[in-house]
Each structure stands twice: as C-alpha cells, then as structure tokens.
Amino acid sequence: MPRYSTENIHTVALVGHGGAGKTTLTEALLWKAGVIGAMGSVEKGTTVCDFDPLEKQHGHSLYSAVVNFPYKGIHVHLIDTPGMPDFAGQSIAALAGVETAIIVINAQNGIELNTVRMMRWAGKRGLDRMIVINKIDADNVDLPGLLTRIQEMFGKECLPINLPAHGGKDVVDCFFNPDGDSDFSSVKAAHSALIDQVVEVDEALMAIYLEQGEELSPEQLHAPFEKALREGHLVPVCFMSTKTMAGVEQFMDILAKLAPNATEGNPPPFVKSEGTEGEEFHAEPDAKKHVLAHVFKVIMDPYVGKVAVFRMHQGTMTKDSQLYIGDGKRAFKVGHIYQLQGKDYVETDALVPGDIGAVAKIDEIDFNAVLHDSHDEDHIRLRSLDFPTPMHSIAVETKKKGDEQRLFEVLHKLEVEDPCLWIERHPTTHETVIRGLGDLHMRTKLEKMVQQYKMDVSTKPPKIPYRETITRRAEGHCRHKKQTGGAGQFGEVFLKIEPLARGSGFVFASEVKGGVIPTVFIPAVEKGVKQALDTGVISGYPVEDIKVIVYDGKAHDVDSKEIAFVTAGRKAVIDAILKAGPIMLEPIVNVEITAPDRFVGDLTADLSGKRGHITGTDSTGGGLMAISGQVPLSEVSEYQSRLRSMTGGQGSYTIEFSHYAPVPAPTQQLLASQFKLAREED
C-alpha cells in the first residue's frame, strides 16, 4: 500500500520560459532529497528529465517529464516542462496534474514570453502559483528591479517569501523569520507585507493581529496562507541559484511547509454530461471513495508501448482495480501501476488521491480521458484546458512508394502524444498536413519520425484551399455520342445553373418532363455534375455555392448508358460555368495577435499591408495587447517567422476560418493560367 497519505502528497509543475533552469532545478531537488547520487547536466545530456535522444541533441526539454521524491515527511510529485513556446502544449497539459504551478524566471533575462503565458494559464486554471527567480548569482542582474517589474506586471500580491543575502550566496526566510539582513529591501518589511497579505483572507485572525498586536504562530498562519494561495491573493516569490545551490534547500522547505497538499488546492472542474455542457462537480480527495483519475499525458514508448500518465483525484487504485475509460462500457484490469522517475517506470502497489501514476499497454486510453471504477458514473470529463491553436503547417509525403499507410500510423502516434499537433488529410488538395506551434516544433517531429520510426518524408508548404463559384445564371448543353462498333454511347443534357448565397454549397434538381431523360439516368447526370464541381473548371479547385437544374435532354433506346449521361452531365455543367462569370474564392480567417503594446503600430501596419482588416485592439494586461482582424489565409500561411522577427519572439497569434471571399483578379489569372498549363502538359 502507499507509504504516504493524501495529506502528505504535494504536486507541482515547473513552468516558464526556456533557459530559466527548470530541469537543473529538478536535478537539484532530486539530489538534495537523496534520490540521485549526483546532479546531471543539461549540456552533457545526463539529467533525469531530459532523457529523450532529441532533448540531448537540442540541449533543452521537448517533453514534460514526471519525477517524485520524499522530503521531511512529504512526497512531492514534480513535472518538469519545456520552456520554448513551440512546446507549450506539453506545459499546459501538465497543469491538469498539479495543485501548484511554479513559474521559474531567469534573473538575467527577466520576464519573457512564456513567463507571462504560464502565469496567465495557471491563474485561469485556478492553480496556486509561486515564482522562483533563478540564477541570482549571475552577472549584471538587477534583482530589486526585476521584483518591481514582476509586481507591476502580475500584481502587488507577488511578495518575496525570502530574499538574497551575502551577495547572492544565500537566502534569508521572510515568512517565519521576522527580521534579518538581506542584499536589498528589508526582511522585516517583507515579513510584515506577507503577514498582512495572509491575514486579509481571515477576518478573525486579522482582528487578533491588528487589535491585539500578537505575533502569529506558523500554525495559525497555515490555513489562511493556503486560502490566500487558492484565491490568488498571494503569489510567493523565491530567490535561488541552482548553480551554487543557494536557496534550494529553503525552497524545499517551502514546498514541505507551505505548498498545498492534495486536499488544499482548488479542486479541478469535473463535469458530468453527455453533451458539451453539464453539471460541474468536484472530486473528493478521499482514498475510500470510488476511483476518479484524469489522463494528462500520453507517451508512445518504443519499448513499453502506449503509456497513459494520470493524476489521481479520488479513491484508491490497485493492480486489481477494474476501471472504465470515460463512457466505455467495458472495464479493463489495471494489472501494473507505475510511478515515473524520468524514463524509468517504477512499479507500485497502490495510488491514492494526489498521486501521479501510469498504466501501460491500454490502447483505448487517450489524452484527457477520465478513468473511474463506477459503471454508473459515465459521461464524466474534466473541463478542457485552453491550448493554443497550431498554426504552423507543412505538407508531408513519403519518399518511398508503399509507405503511405505506415506514414499515417507514425503520424497518429505523434499526434497522440501532443495536444498541439494536428494531422489533417485535405480532401480537396489531397495533401497530408501537419500543424504545430512553430518551425522548431515541426522540425523535432520530423527528426523523431526519422530517428525513432525510420520514416523519411518530403515536405512542402501546404496548398491554400481555394474555391470556385459563379456570379450569374447561365445554361449549358452537351451531346455525348460515341460509336466504336457494336453498342455505342449516347446521352444529351440541357441544364441551367444559378449562384447561391456564400456557404450554401451545392444543390441539384431535376425539372425533366416527359421522360426525355429516363429517371434511371438522372443520378448519372448528377454524378457527372459532381465530378466537374469537385475537380474545378477554371483553376482546379472545387466549385461551390451553385444550384444545378437539369431540365431537358435526349436518350437512345439502345446506346444510352449510365457512363454516357455521366459524361454529358460533366461537360454540360462545365459549359454553363464558363458562361456564368466564374470567379475564385479564397479563405478569410479571423486572426488575433498578442504582443507587447510597443509593437502594435508595426503589427497593424503589417497586417493592413497583407490585405488585412483590423477589427479591434484590446489590452490583455501585463503590457500585452491583442490585435484582432480578418486577413486572407494565403497572406499568413508563413506568418509565424515574420511575427517572431517583428516582436523579437514575444508575439503569438491564432487564426480560425471565417468565410470565403473573391480573390483579386491578378491572383485568379495566375492560378487559372497555371491550371491550364498543367492540364495541357497532362
């Protein structure tokens, strides 16, 4: 059975921008706790968390990694997450597995893009938050200035819980310690600010503190401290250096004494419903109740197979547990339960609320699944996290003939592991498209395909899904007659077309009278019409927003066949479209760009130069502005690199489809001439 009760289990995720030292901090904590004999090095590829070959090759984290360690009577489950914005999906997913998000900041670089994002995402999820300022011993750091900027950007509730001392070689506690010496500010003032902030959430304690002037004991402060964390009324700021180990042990003491256990954080928002909405309820962190666990990470291990990593929220899971997956009606036996220590799977007997565990070789379990042992409690899900929309796209195809099916299998495995990797097969362009969060994201996926799966592919920018339509009514006609000896082919079709409202698609109708086209051949005419519309008429893109009405024709008693009317229908509608003022349509997308406010002028001007229309600008806090507008998809298909260049990597954007609109005449002429040339070559 588990050695730790739920009240002694603490779960934390280290998040923040790349280069802040999260993986090195994890090494320091494992070493201090006695789990490892010596600290590994990110540069040498010897850390517990960066164990993937690609992580060693690139020198930074690409995936979240789970470890655990004991310390002073508690058990800590820690998730080390990537800091590069391209791998934000791994970091955001980790938030569903913990009570506390620890935002790590590089003292030299200050507040960076992912610092702001992770503070916002963790706050939106209702997690307790702490800030760690790492590398306090580095050259040319302005720690007082950085603390001021943190408070300006994230609020006055960001208060130092310790301060650097002795030239950054040590830190001094400001919560339990009412006085002392520090490199800047005043320990006494910091202590008073913390106590004032904490007692504000407890009126009775505030009265004792203010009216009677009593010094409060740690026991009196514990409950209001946890409440202040839950309400976002307090965000403790810690100082440390993982290089010299200054402040590391003090940070571990904060985790042990002040970080919330599994009963003290804000409960995650579960929902019970068959639809998208439903009644929200909260799991009870009680080991005696039925099992409720949530899968926040999936690993496709080349040796172990599919591994589902989950957070226990309720009940006790053992190797003999019979569990259901979401709405599934068939239970599976757990068999083996693991706790993760980097790449190692350590088997355990049982897991209780607060534990992070894993099960392997259960193919039906996917990311975001809920595991439970009550057949009566299906339709349970956890409210989804808000992931950034993957916008960087590449089209891939196999270099080796016959590998198409294996390509889809490999891409599916990559997609299963990463909530921000989307695989699409476009029916109109016939391309397989991978969508991710950036160029680095895409490059590492392609490298993994080669190194782990031995799958080499060719890549190119994906085609823009243009459309064709008409602008006026017209009529078309085709007599298809073919005689090659013996039975021939004959079919004649008269039809008319008219434009429909944008987004209406395709409508087919028959007004044939007197049986001039036998009823049995009307579906063949429709089939031919659809063939023409699917392959395009002027530029090779599908035709839409059109109504086709067949009203007359002729048939032959002997030579009329289905193939004849398919051909006649196809050629007749092409004839009509060419007379109906055909135009091309391009997809218009809604775009929202988030960047520091100093870049707004340049970004709006750049967007306008891309035929974009600005619809609004709004402050999102923390010195960031959101620019919303509409722009042709073709103008932003490679926008990420441009945005990164314009904002120094501090900008992000999302797009979603809005509508189709006519393309400029020069674009239509170019695409039509390219299609004509390709058709002539064929």
Protein Blocks (a to p, Z undefined) as FASTA:
>chain_A
ZZbdfklpccdddeddehilmmmmmmmmmmmnomambdcdfklopafklmcfklmmnopa
fbdcdddddeehiacddddddfbfklmmmmmmmmmmpfbdcddddfklopafklmmmmmm
mmmnopacddddehklbghiafklmmmmmmmmnopklccfbdceehhpaccdfklpmbdc
dfbhjfklmmmmmmmmmmmmmmklmmmmmmnopacdfklmmmmmmmmmmnopaccddddd
fknopoklmmmmmmmmmmccfklmccddddddfblbdcdddddddfkbccddddfbdcdd
fknopadddddfedjddfkbccdehjbfbdcdekiacddehjaccddfbdcehiacddeh
ilkbcghiacdfbfklghiacddddddddfbdcddddfbghilmmmmmmmmmmmmmpmkb
ccdddfklopacdddfbfklmmmmmmmmmmmnopacdddddddddddddfbdcddddddd
ddeehjddddddddddddddehklpadddfbehhlagfklmmmmmmmmmmmmmnojknop
acehiacddfbdcddfklpcfklmmmmmmmmmmmmmmmnopacddddddddddddfklmm
mmmmmmmmnopacfbdcdeejhiacddddddfklmmmmmmmmmmmnnopaccddddfbdc
dddfklmmmmmmmmmmmmmmZZ
